[in-house]
């Protein structure tokens, strides 16, 4: 399990950090889209964890609060749908 997934599985927040060789070398998305970074969020509902949700986001939108809110809502909807 890569670093993003480990951190996301232990948090109910979006996990994001600058991609780097040390933390991201085992990620299947690392280096595929250089102008994109990844968000990862735990999928859960009613204290049950179903998995993780990741998406590649353009670098220009990564710190946009609206994009982050949308990503969180999608993850929450997925958790509710799987409940």
C-alpha positions in Angstrom: 0.0 0.0 0.0 1.5 3.4 -1.0 1.9 6.4 1.3 -1.3 8.2 0.2 -3.4 5.2 0.8 -1.9 4.5 4.2 -2.5 8.1 5.3 -6.0 8.2 3.8 -7.0 4.9 5.5 -6.2 6.5 8.9 -8.0 9.8 8.3 -11.4 11.0 7.4 -10.0 14.0 5.5 -8.6 14.4 2.0 -5.0 13.3 1.7 -2.9 15.3 -0.7 0.8 16.1 -0.8 3.3 17.1 -3.4 4.2 14.0 -5.4 7.8 12.9 -4.9 10.0 9.9 -5.6 10.4 8.9 -2.0 6.7 8.7 -1.1 5.1 8.1 -4.5 7.4 5.7 -6.3 5.0 2.7 -5.7 1.9 4.6 -6.8 0.4 3.6 -10.2 -0.4 7.2 -10.9 3.0 8.7 -10.1 4.5 10.4 -13.2 1.7 9.5 -15.5 0.2 13.1 -15.7 2.9 15.6 -14.7 0.5 18.6 -14.5 -1.9 16.7 -12.2 -1.8 15.7 -8.5 -3.9 13.2 -6.7 -6.5 13.4 -4.0 -7.3 10.4 -1.9 -10.2 10.0 0.6 -11.5 7.1 2.7 -14.9 5.9 1.6 -17.0 5.3 4.7 -20.5 5.5 6.1 -21.8 4.9 9.6 -18.4 4.0 11.0 -17.8 1.3 8.3 -14.9 1.8 5.9 -15.4 0.5 2.4 -12.2 1.5 0.7 -10.4 4.5 -0.8 -11.2 6.9 -3.5 -8.5 8.6 -5.6 -8.6 11.1 -8.5 -6.1 13.0 -10.5 -6.7 16.7 -10.3 -5.1 19.5 -12.3 -2.4 21.2 -10.2 -4.2 24.6 -10.6 -7.3 23.2 -8.8 -5.7 21.1 -6.0 -6.0 23.9 -3.4 -9.4 25.1 -4.5 -11.8 24.7 -1.6 -14.7 24.1 -4.0 -12.9 21.2 -5.7 -12.0 19.7 -2.3 -15.6 20.0 -1.1 -16.9 18.3 -4.3 -14.4 15.5 -3.9 -15.4 15.0 -0.2 -19.1 14.9 -1.2 -18.5 12.3 -3.9 -16.6 10.1 -1.4 -19.4 10.5 1.1 -22.0 9.6 -1.6 -20.1 6.5 -2.5 -20.0 5.5 1.2 -23.7 6.0 1.5 -24.4 4.1 -1.7 -22.4 1.1 -0.5 -24.1 1.1 2.9 
